[in-house]
């Protein structure tokens, strides 16, 4: 990865860190619920194969 791309990746990472502090509790709960659903679906696929 080039130095320029590294800098952009770090900038995006820093931006995401700041933005994550600005989300509402309701949005955070919805994200966790979605993640739980994805994990459950992945587990079921693994167990059924």
N, CA, C and O atoms as a Tinker XYZ file with bonds, in Angstrom:
   196  protein
     1  N      0.849000   -1.181000    0.000000    73     2
     2  CA     0.000000    0.000000    0.000000    64     1     3
     3  C      0.890000    1.238000    0.000000    63     2     4     5
     4  O      1.896000    1.301000    0.707000    81     3
     5  N      0.504000    2.204000   -0.795000    73     3     6
     6  CA     1.310000    3.417000   -0.880000    64     5     7
     7  C      1.140000    4.257000    0.380000    63     6     8     9
     8  O      0.199000    4.077000    1.153000    81     7
     9  N      2.079000    5.174000    0.559000    73     7    10
    10  CA     2.023000    6.046000    1.729000    64     9    11
    11  C      0.766000    6.909000    1.689000    63    10    12    13
    12  O      0.160000    7.188000    2.723000    81    11
    13  N      0.385000    7.322000    0.500000    73    11    14
    14  CA    -0.810000    8.151000    0.348000    64    13    15
    15  C     -2.062000    7.363000    0.737000    63    14    16    17
    16  O     -2.932000    7.884000    1.435000    81    15
    17  N     -2.152000    6.123000    0.294000    73    15    18
    18  CA    -3.292000    5.275000    0.632000    64    17    19
    19  C     -3.312000    4.991000    2.125000    63    18    20    21
    20  O     -4.380000    4.957000    2.738000    81    19
    21  N     -2.128000    4.784000    2.722000    73    19    22
    22  CA    -2.055000    4.577000    4.168000    64    21    23
    23  C     -2.616000    5.785000    4.905000    63    22    24    25
    24  O     -3.362000    5.640000    5.873000    81    23
    25  N     -2.257000    6.965000    4.446000    73    23    26
    26  CA    -2.742000    8.186000    5.079000    64    25    27
    27  C     -4.247000    8.313000    4.986000    63    26    28    29
    28  O     -4.912000    8.713000    5.942000    81    27
    29  N     -4.786000    7.964000    3.803000    73    27    30
    30  CA    -6.243000    8.012000    3.643000    64    29    31
    31  C     -6.928000    7.004000    4.546000    63    30    32    33
    32  O     -7.961000    7.304000    5.144000    81    31
    33  N     -6.359000    5.804000    4.650000    73    31    34
    34  CA    -6.948000    4.770000    5.502000    64    33    35
    35  C     -6.955000    5.242000    6.953000    63    34    36    37
    36  O     -7.940000    5.055000    7.667000    81    35
    37  N     -5.860000    5.851000    7.385000    73    35    38
    38  CA    -5.815000    6.357000    8.749000    64    37    39
    39  C     -6.811000    7.494000    8.938000    63    38    40    41
    40  O     -7.465000    7.575000    9.978000    81    39
    41  N     -6.933000    8.370000    7.947000    73    39    42
    42  CA    -7.900000    9.456000    8.039000    64    41    43
    43  C     -9.313000    8.907000    8.177000    63    42    44    45
    44  O    -10.094000    9.402000    8.990000    81    43
    45  N     -9.649000    7.889000    7.388000    73    43    46
    46  CA   -10.981000    7.286000    7.450000    64    45    47
    47  C    -11.200000    6.609000    8.799000    63    46    48    49
    48  O    -12.295000    6.658000    9.359000    81    47
    49  N    -10.143000    5.975000    9.317000    73    47    50
    50  CA   -10.243000    5.314000   10.622000    64    49    51
    51  C    -10.498000    6.351000   11.706000    63    50    52    53
    52  O    -11.350000    6.153000   12.572000    81    51
    53  N     -9.758000    7.463000   11.658000    73    51    54
    54  CA    -9.973000    8.526000   12.641000    64    53    55
    55  C    -11.362000    9.122000   12.501000    63    54    56    57
    56  O    -12.025000    9.402000   13.500000    81    55
    57  N    -11.805000    9.318000   11.268000    73    55    58
    58  CA   -13.137000    9.866000   11.035000    64    57    59
    59  C    -14.193000    8.921000   11.603000    63    58    60    61
    60  O    -15.145000    9.371000   12.240000    81    59
    61  N    -14.036000    7.642000   11.384000    73    59    62
    62  CA   -14.995000    6.660000   11.898000    64    61    63
    63  C    -15.005000    6.676000   13.421000    63    62    64    65
    64  O    -16.062000    6.526000   14.034000    81    63
    65  N    -13.855000    6.854000   14.030000    73    63    66
    66  CA   -13.788000    6.893000   15.496000    64    65    67
    67  C    -14.573000    8.088000   16.033000    63    66    68    69
    68  O    -15.278000    7.971000   17.035000    81    67
    69  N    -14.451000    9.229000   15.373000    73    67    70
    70  CA   -15.196000   10.397000   15.822000    64    69    71
    71  C    -16.682000   10.242000   15.548000    63    70    72    73
    72  O    -17.513000   10.578000   16.392000    81    71
    73  N    -17.014000    9.738000   14.379000    73    71    74
    74  CA   -18.426000    9.588000   14.027000    64    73    75
    75  C    -19.122000    8.598000   14.943000    63    74    76    77
    76  O    -20.295000    8.776000   15.273000    81    75
    77  N    -18.411000    7.558000   15.358000    73    75    78
    78  CA   -19.048000    6.544000   16.188000    64    77    79
    79  C    -19.485000    7.116000   17.529000    63    78    80    81
    80  O    -20.403000    6.590000   18.160000    81    79
    81  N    -18.848000    8.168000   17.959000    73    79    82
    82  CA   -19.241000    8.802000   19.219000    64    81    83
    83  C    -20.510000    9.628000   19.056000    63    82    84    85
    84  O    -21.170000    9.963000   20.038000    81    83
    85  N    -20.847000    9.953000   17.812000    73    83    86
    86  CA   -21.969000   10.838000   17.567000    64    85    87
    87  C    -23.280000   10.103000   17.273000    63    86    88    89
    88  O    -24.308000   10.750000   17.075000    81    87
    89  N    -23.268000    8.775000   17.241000    73    87    90
    90  CA   -24.501000    8.074000   16.929000    64    89    91
    91  C    -25.376000    7.991000   18.165000    63    90    92    93
    92  O    -24.885000    8.014000   19.294000    81    91
    93  N    -26.660000    7.896000   17.943000    73    91    94
    94  CA   -27.590000    7.853000   19.069000    64    93    95
    95  C    -27.611000    6.462000   19.686000    63    94    96    97
    96  O    -27.144000    5.497000   19.080000    81    95
    97  N    -28.144000    6.368000   20.869000    73    95    98
    98  CA   -28.275000    5.082000   21.555000    64    97    99
    99  C    -29.176000    4.162000   20.739000    63    98   100   101
   100  O    -28.901000    2.969000   20.617000    81    99
   101  N    -30.242000    4.709000   20.185000    73    99   102
   102  CA   -31.165000    3.897000   19.376000    64   101   103
   103  C    -30.448000    3.323000   18.149000    63   102   104   105
   104  O    -30.636000    2.155000   17.809000    81   103
   105  N    -29.631000    4.143000   17.490000    73   103   106
   106  CA   -28.869000    3.664000   16.331000    64   105   107
   107  C    -27.872000    2.587000   16.735000    63   106   108   109
   108  O    -27.697000    1.599000   16.023000    81   107
   109  N    -27.226000    2.775000   17.865000    73   107   110
   110  CA   -26.268000    1.780000   18.343000    64   109   111
   111  C    -26.965000    0.460000   18.647000    63   110   112   113
   112  O    -26.455000   -0.608000   18.309000    81   111
   113  N    -28.125000    0.533000   19.282000    73   111   114
   114  CA   -28.878000   -0.688000   19.589000    64   113   115
   115  C    -29.294000   -1.404000   18.311000    63   114   116   117
   116  O    -29.241000   -2.631000   18.238000    81   115
   117  N    -29.708000   -0.637000   17.300000    73   115   118
   118  CA   -30.106000   -1.238000   16.029000    64   117   119
   119  C    -28.908000   -1.927000   15.368000    63   118   120   121
   120  O    -29.054000   -3.013000   14.808000    81   119
   121  N    -27.741000   -1.312000   15.427000    73   119   122
   122  CA   -26.539000   -1.924000   14.854000    64   121   123
   123  C    -26.198000   -3.228000   15.560000    63   122   124   125
   124  O    -25.833000   -4.210000   14.914000    81   123
   125  N    -26.315000   -3.238000   16.882000    73   123   126
   126  CA   -26.023000   -4.451000   17.645000    64   125   127
   127  C    -27.027000   -5.538000   17.300000    63   126   128   129
   128  O    -26.651000   -6.701000   17.158000    81   127
   129  N    -28.302000   -5.178000   17.162000    73   127   130
   130  CA   -29.323000   -6.157000   16.785000    64   129   131
   131  C    -29.026000   -6.758000   15.410000    63   130   132   133
   132  O    -29.149000   -7.967000   15.208000    81   131
   133  N    -28.637000   -5.902000   14.476000    73   131   134
   134  CA   -28.299000   -6.378000   13.130000    64   133   135
   135  C    -27.091000   -7.315000   13.180000    63   134   136   137
   136  O    -27.072000   -8.348000   12.509000    81   135
   137  N    -26.100000   -6.955000   13.966000    73   135   138
   138  CA   -24.917000   -7.799000   14.094000    64   137   139
   139  C    -25.286000   -9.150000   14.705000    63   138   140   141
   140  O    -24.802000  -10.190000   14.259000    81   139
   141  N    -26.139000   -9.133000   15.721000    73   139   142
   142  CA   -26.594000  -10.385000   16.338000    64   141   143
   143  C    -27.305000  -11.270000   15.324000    63   142   144   145
   144  O    -27.098000  -12.483000   15.298000    81   143
   145  N    -28.144000  -10.663000   14.490000    73   143   146
   146  CA   -28.846000  -11.436000   13.463000    64   145   147
   147  C    -27.869000  -12.060000   12.471000    63   146   148   149
   148  O    -28.027000  -13.216000   12.076000    81   147
   149  N    -26.863000  -11.293000   12.072000    73   147   150
   150  CA   -25.865000  -11.815000   11.141000    64   149   151
   151  C    -25.060000  -12.957000   11.757000    63   150   152   153
   152  O    -24.781000  -13.956000   11.094000    81   151
   153  N    -24.692000  -12.806000   13.014000    73   151   154
   154  CA   -23.932000  -13.861000   13.695000    64   153   155
   155  C    -24.791000  -15.116000   13.821000    63   154   156   157
   156  O    -24.308000  -16.221000   13.573000    81   155
   157  N    -26.052000  -14.960000   14.201000    73   155   158
   158  CA   -26.946000  -16.113000   14.314000    64   157   159
   159  C    -27.113000  -16.823000   12.977000    63   158   160   161
   160  O    -27.080000  -18.052000   12.915000    81   159
   161  N    -27.292000  -16.056000   11.912000    73   159   162
   162  CA   -27.443000  -16.649000   10.579000    64   161   163
   163  C    -26.171000  -17.399000   10.167000    63   162   164   165
   164  O    -26.243000  -18.482000    9.587000    81   163
   165  N    -25.015000  -16.817000   10.471000    73   163   166
   166  CA   -23.746000  -17.470000   10.135000    64   165   167
   167  C    -23.591000  -18.772000   10.918000    63   166   168   169
   168  O    -23.158000  -19.786000   10.370000    81   167
   169  N    -23.942000  -18.740000   12.192000    73   167   170
   170  CA   -23.860000  -19.961000   13.008000    64   169   171
   171  C    -24.767000  -21.062000   12.441000    63   170   172   173
   172  O    -24.366000  -22.222000   12.343000    81   171
   173  N    -25.971000  -20.685000   12.078000    73   171   174
   174  CA   -26.900000  -21.681000   11.545000    64   173   175
   175  C    -26.381000  -22.284000   10.243000    63   174   176   177
   176  O    -26.526000  -23.483000   10.007000    81   175
   177  N    -25.783000  -21.454000    9.408000    73   175   178
   178  CA   -25.225000  -21.979000    8.149000    64   177   179
   179  C    -24.072000  -22.932000    8.412000    63   178   180   181
   180  O    -23.940000  -23.961000    7.749000    81   179
   181  N    -23.243000  -22.586000    9.379000    73   179   182
   182  CA   -22.111000  -23.467000    9.710000    64   181   183
   183  C    -22.616000  -24.784000   10.280000    63   182   184   185
   184  O    -22.135000  -25.854000    9.907000    81   183
   185  N    -23.581000  -24.708000   11.180000    73   183   186
   186  CA   -24.094000  -25.918000   11.826000    64   185   187
   187  C    -24.876000  -26.801000   10.861000    63   186   188   189
   188  O    -24.922000  -28.017000   11.041000    81   187
   189  N    -25.489000  -26.212000    9.845000    73   187   190
   190  CA   -26.302000  -27.002000    8.907000    64   189   191
   191  C    -25.470000  -27.598000    7.775000    63   190   192   193
   192  O    -25.976000  -28.414000    7.004000    81   191
   193  N    -24.213000  -27.207000    7.666000    73   191   194
   194  CA   -23.391000  -27.754000    6.568000    64   193   195
   195  C    -22.598000  -28.967000    6.994000    63   194   196
   196  O    -21.863000  -29.538000    6.189000    81   195
